[in-house]
Every structure is written in structure tokens, then in C-alpha cells.
Amino acid sequence: MEIALNGNGKIRVARIEIDVPHLKEIITFGLPFIGPNDYQTVMNKITQEKALRSTTAQTFSLVDLALQNTDEAHCKELLSKFRNNYFWTSTENLWGSENVIVYDNINGKMPSDRKKLLKRFKDGDNSVRVVPYGFKTGSQSISELVKNPYILAQVGDKDFAQDVVARVAEKISKNQPYVFALNPTTQDVKRYTALGSDCNVGGLSVAGFCRDGNGGGYASWVRSQKK
């Protein structure tokens, strides 16, 4: 963050960074989170910083780490935002008549039309997943959640869902987790993903049906430490 001073000076405040184990690597998030604001405003600020947007899976890893360090001040603040607001992720949704295409738009440049996304999927792009309708929505047990095809598409890895997602759901939920989704649509509809602990359902919520939002969401840039 930069603060302009009279006389053409600037104060530059460095970000705090938090390293997070994620799958087989370490990723770094910047603190404080950007927000609260609508999806486009938050993500555009990340893009302006020439950084990448965190996926649903990466965000779960961050929350998982925070839940293991609840007495640490930065982790406590993250969990407060997660419980009282929600975290935007770069994992977007294209809802259609037969399926939903879930894709990680980490740089804001992924196409959002069905033809191009399906081509990427058929070409083996792991950032694009396709889920036929028939998966469970609404309230469900943690064991149902981590086997839910839509949740597996959101995080992209079965073992990750059964480990990290299950652990977050167990620690964050007073009631059963909840999956918010759209019903089949006659025309393709693009929506965003938000993670939180929804006060209305009393548990972990995975919402893949979000519009640009009401200004209550947070997100952070993320980078990999892989060379």
C-alpha cells in the first residue's frame, strides 16, 4: 500500500505474507485481505498488483492453517472474516442445461464461454472440470460433502477434499455444511464462488451461484514458491 505525501513523497507499507502448505507445495498469501467488496472490485485490485487470484482449493488450505492457529492474531482475523463475511475465490462456474463447468480463473483471463472451456477440458487442462447435474445441493453431512462431485470439481482433488475440506468443515460447522448451486439453465449462466460459514445455515457454505456480490467478500493474492 502506498500513501501519497505532499512534496511528491510516498509512504510505502509492506504487506504481511503467510506461507501455507497446499498439496505438495508451499503457497504464499498476502495480508491483509482485500475487501470487503464485490467480486470484480476485489479481483481487479489483485490484478492491478500483477498477482494471481486464489482458487477454492488454495483458500481451503489457508482456512485449514488458520484453524490450526486460532490464537495467532492474523489467523484469528482471517477466521473472523470467514465466519462473519465470506472469501471470494477465482474458481468460477458456468451453469448450463446439462452440467456445470468449474474453472480456475487465476489471472482473470480464462474464457467464460462453453465452447472454449470444453476445448480446454478435452485437451487435458486440469484447471477446467465438468460436472453433470445430479449432485446433492443444500444441507448435507460432511461425508456427503467430501464425496460430492461438485465439491470435487471445486477443489480439483479427491484426496484433498477428504482431508482438508473435511477438516475445515468439521471445525467450522455447528450444523451441516451447505452447497448453494443453480438449477439447470436454458442458457449458460456465469457465476462466482464464495466460501464462508453462513450464519443462516450455521455451517460451512460453498456457494457457486454468486453474482458480483453485495460488497461483503474478501480475497487475497497468492503465489507459488515453486521455481
N, C-alpha and C positions, 0 to 999 in steps of 0.2 A: 504494500500500500504506500502511496506517495501523498504527501501533504504539501501543497504549494505555499511558498513563503513570499512575502514582499521582497523586492530586490532580486527577483528571479532565482531564489533559492528553493530547495526542496528538503523535506524530511522523508526519508525512506525507512519504512518499518518492515523488517524481515518477517516472513511467515514462520510459524512453528510447523514442524513436519513430524508425522507419526509413521513409523515403519510397521507394516502389517504382514504377517505370514499369510500367503494366499496360494493355495495349491502347492506347487513345488518351487515357489519363488517368494521374494520379498517385494512388496509394493509400497509406495510412499504416498500418503495423503497430505494435503496442505490444510493447516488450521489457521484461523477459524474458518468454518464452513461459510459459503456464500449464501445469503438469504436472510430472512425468509422472503421469497418472491415466487412469481410464476415460473414455469419451466423454461421458457425461452429467455427470459431475463437472466436467470441463474446460469444457464448453459452458455449463453453468449458471453458472459463475463469470463467463464473458463476458457472459451475460445480466444478471447481478447488477450489472455495471458499466454497464448500459444501452448496450451496444455491439453491433456486428454481428459475426457469425462469418465467417471467411474461406472462400471457395469453393475447389474444387480448382484452378481456373484461377488465382485470386489467389495461392494457395500456390505453384504452379509459378513464378509471376513472382518471388516472394520468393526461392525457392531459386535461380533463374536469376541474380538480382542477387548473392546471396551467393557463387555460384560464380565471379563476375567479380571478387570482392574477398576472396579466400581468406586474405590476410594481415591483414585487419582483424579485430580481436578479436571484435566482435559477430557478424560474418559467420562467423567460424571456429566460434564456439559454436553458431550455428544449424546449420551443416553437420554438426557433431559429433552433435547431437540427431537430425538427419535420417538420418545413417548408422547410428547406434547404437540409436535408438528409431524413432519414426515421428511424422508430423504428422497429426492429425485434421483433416478438412475438413467444411464444412457441406453438402457435396454428398452427398445421401442416395440410397438405392436401394430401389425396391420391385420385388422379383423376383416374376414370375408364371409362368403356364403357357406364354405365347407371347412375352412380351417383358419387358424391364426398364424401369421408369420412373425416370429420373435427374432429381433436382430439387435446386435450391439453397435450403436452409432457413436463410437468413442470419440470421433473427431468432428462430428456434425455433418459429415459429407456422404454418408451412406444414402443410396437411393431409397425412396419410400414407395416405389410402385411395384406391383406384384411381379411383373414380367422380369424386371432386373433382379429382384430379390431371389426369385426362384432359380434364375440362371446361376447366381452365386451359390445357392444351396446345392444345385445339381453338380456344380464344379468343385464341390467339396469345401466351400468356405464355412469354417466352424462357427463364424460369428452370426450365421443365419440358421435358424431352426424352424421347422414346420410342425404344427400340432393340429391334428384333426379334432373337430368338436366331439364331445362325449366325455371330456374330463370333468371332474367334480368342481363345482363352484360353491361359494358360500362357506358356512361353518363346517369344519372337518377336524378330525383328530390329527395329531402330529404324525402318526404313522401313515395316515392317508395323504397328508400334505407332502411328505418327502417322496412319495411314490407317484404323486400327481403328475401326469405328462406335461401339463402347463408349467408347473414349478420346475421340472427338469429342464424344460426349454428355457425358462428364465435364467437359470444358473448354468446350464450347459454341461452338467456333470452329475451323474447319478450318485457316485460316492460322496461328492461334495454336499449334495442335498441331504443324504442320510447322516452325515457328520455335522457340518457347520450349520446348515439350515435347521436341523433337528435341535441342535444345542441352543441356538438363538430362540427358537420357538418355545422350548421348554423354560427358558429363563425369563422371557419377556411376557409370556401369556398367562393371564389369570383365567381366561376362558379359552376355548378352542381357537386356533388360527382361522383366518378368513381369507378367501380368494375372491376378489372382485373382478368380474370379466363382462364382456359384452356377449349378447346372444348373436347367433348368425345374422349377418347383414346382407342386404341385396347388393349393396355397393361397398367397395373397400373403404374402411374407416381407419385412419391412423390415430393411435392413442399412445400416451406415455405411461411409464411405470413409476409408482411411488411405494416405498416401504415405510412402515411405521407400526406403532402399537395403538391401534384405533380405539379411541375412548368409547365409541358406540358398541364395539364388539368385545372389548376387554382382552384383546389378544393380538398377536402378530397379524398384520394385514399386508397382503401382497395385492396391490391394485394396478391392474394392467389396462384400465379403462379410462385413465385420466385425460381430461382436456388440458389446456395450457395451465390450468390451476387458478386458485383463488389467492395466490400470493403467500401461501403458508409453507412452501417447501424449501429445503436446503440441499446443497450438493458441494462437492469439493473436486478439485483437480486431482489426478492421480498419475503416477509414473512408475514404470517398472525399473528395477535395479539391474535387470539383465543387460549385458553388453551386446 
